[in-house]
Amino acid sequence: MKFRDYYEVLGVPREAEAAALKKAYRKLALEWHPDRHQGAERAQAETRFKELNEAYEVLSDPQKRAKYDRFGKDWESGQDFTPPSGRARAGADFEAAFGDGEGFSDFFRSMFGEEYAREFERGSRRAKRRRGGDIEAELALPLAAALEGGTRSFTLPGTASCPACSGHGSLGRHACAACAGLGSVHRERHVDLRIPADVRDGLALRLAGLGEPGSDGAEPGDLLLTLALVDDERFRLVDGELEARLVLAPWDAHAGTRADVRTARGTVSVTIPPGTRTGRRLRLRGQGLADGRGGHGDAWVRVELDLPAILSEHEKRLLDELAARAEIS
C-alpha cells in the first residue's frame, strides 16, 4: 500500500490536538468499517480502514507522533512497530485482528464507548438490509380493452420473503427448510392494473412495491411494466395510429349515413359520404392515442361493406334483382 501522510489520512492539520485526532478517527472509522459495506465496496473499505488504523495508531501515541513529525514515513528507523493490545496492527489481516461480527461491536464499544458501538451496529444492520430488485415485464393489452379503460387483472410470477424465516434464510444455526436457505419462496401475485388515460403502445409504468422482496425486511423493488397494444377484431394499429373497423350495409354506404365510432377520446359520430366503397379510410383528427407529449394523434375509420345477418323478404328480393341486373350488364 502506497504511503500517505497520516495527517492527510485523518483529514486533520499537523497541529491537531489529541481530542481532534480521536474525533476525526471515530467519524472515519464508523464510515469505512468494512462490515458497513457490501460486494466490491468491501475491499476498498478494508484498505481504507487499515490505513486509518495505522495513522491513528501512530498519531495517538505522543512518542511515536514526535518521531513521525521529525522523520516522516521513516519514523520507525528500523524499530519493530507493535501497536497496543486491542487495536489493529498496521498491515494485519482484518479478520484476524477483529474476528467475527460480534468482535466488531466489541472493538467499537471498547474504543469509542457504548454510543458509538450502537451507531455502528445500526449501520451494520442497514448495510445488510438490501432493497429488492426491480422486475421488468410486458403486458399484452387488446386495443378495445385499452380504449375502454377501467381495470385489467393479471398474475405475476415472482418471489416473496419466506414467511418461515422472515427472509433470513436460516432458523437459528440451521438453514430454513421452507426456502432451502434462500430467504425467499416462489409466489404468484395478483395485480389489478388501472389502465391510464394516456395509454399508448410501449407505455412504461412503474408499479411500486411489486418487484423482488428486500433482504432482512428491507422494502421490495418495483415492477417496471411495459404495455404492448395488440390488434383485435375492432381496432388495429397502422404505422402507430389507431384504426377502427366500421361495418356498413351496402345500401347505407350507397346512400350515405352517420355512425358512432369508438376512439381513444370517446365515442364520436362520423359522417359516411354517399357512394363510399369498401376499404375507404376516413381521418378523425386528434382522436387517436396519446402521443406522450400531452396531445393525441389522429384516428382512422376503415369502412367495410357486409350484409346484415338477418334480411327481410323485401331486402332479399331487392338483392336478387340487383344480382340479375349485374349479370345482364
Secondary structure as UniProt FT lines:
FT   HELIX           6..10
FT   TURN            14..15
FT   HELIX           18..32
FT   HELIX           34..36
FT   HELIX           40..59
FT   HELIX           62..71
FT   HELIX           72..74
FT   TURN            75..78
FT   TURN            85..86
FT   TURN            90..91
FT   HELIX           94..98
FT   HELIX           101..112
FT   HELIX           114..128
FT   STRAND          135..142
FT   HELIX           143..148
FT   STRAND          151..161
FT   TURN            163..167
FT   STRAND          170..171
FT   TURN            172..173
FT   STRAND          174..175
FT   TURN            177..181
FT   STRAND          184..194
FT   TURN            197..198
FT   TURN            201..202
FT   STRAND          204..207
FT   TURN            208..209
FT   HELIX           215..217
FT   STRAND          223..230
FT   STRAND          235..238
FT   TURN            239..240
FT   STRAND          241..248
FT   HELIX           250..255
FT   STRAND          257..263
FT   TURN            264..265
FT   STRAND          266..272
FT   TURN            274..275
FT   TURN            278..279
FT   STRAND          281..284
FT   TURN            285..286
FT   STRAND          299..305
FT   HELIX           313..328
//
